[in-house]
Amino acid sequence: MDWGMQNRLSRIVQPESGRVVMFAVDHGYFLGPTSGLEDFKATVDPLLPYADCLMLTRGMLRSCVSPAGAPPIMLRMSGGNSILGELSEEGLTCSVEDAVRLGVSGITLSIFVGAQGQRETLLNLGRLIDEGHRWGLPVMAVTAVGKEMVRDVRYLGLCCRIAAEIGCQMVKTYYCDEFEKLVRSTPVPVVIAGGKKVAEPDALKLAANAVRDGAAGVDMGRNIFQSENPVAMIKAVRAIVHENLDADKALELYKDLAASQ
């Protein structure tokens, strides 16, 4: 791995803790104006100081995020379908050259193992990794899960290992039972997806369990920006990821912060 790629990875995964709080706000690329992100800038701006990395599309980056003081960017590179179509039939929607022009720290796409678009999305991952190495950009593979897929360690472990074998530098997947087994079999950092909105205690427990079991951090979106108090929530998540706060103490912190705002 060359110096440029290592440098960009060190902007994403914080060297002090070896972990990352990634803030995912790329939902609109297939969902449109997602609840909580209708006014993208108003929602996202107050949360930027607490995100180690922001995951989004190039359109929203250019339109809604100020270049001054922005956190490191993980740029969504795939798409081509919507919730009204077959999501697994994704292609690349952005060139690596444009990602370089935008000054991003990493690039990402979804893979759909076991779904209709499996082959093309895995080949897209290979192409993106080749281009990433050419430009010194790390690639994160997102293990997208269809409705018919079981989110267990056997399936998710398969997805993560395939992504690592193809050559990505990071994987985003879901937390599951025996997650520590998945981490052991995946030789690159693994971050967990926050998934659909759940109650704040459940989201904090998810983050704490994942970090305890070896995750390099979280890539959380709806459980932050759809929270009753998004700033308090992202601060509580940060305390879990970077300070090893347990779920109960993180919930106390969330409540204290929410009450004081």
Secondary structure, DSSP 4 states (H G I P E B T S, - for coil): --HHHHHHHHHHSBTTTTBEEEEE--THHHHSS-TT-TTHHHHHGGGGGG-SEEEE-HHHHHHH--STTPPPEEEE-EE---TTS-TT--EE-S-HHHHHHTT-SEEEEEE-TTSTTHHHHHHHHHHHHHHHHHHT--EEEEE---TT---SHHHHHHHHHHHHHHT-SEEEE---TTHHHHHHT--S-EEEE--S---HHHHHHHHHHHHHTT--EEEE-HHHHTSSSHHHHHHHHHHHHHH---HHHHHHHHHHHHHH-
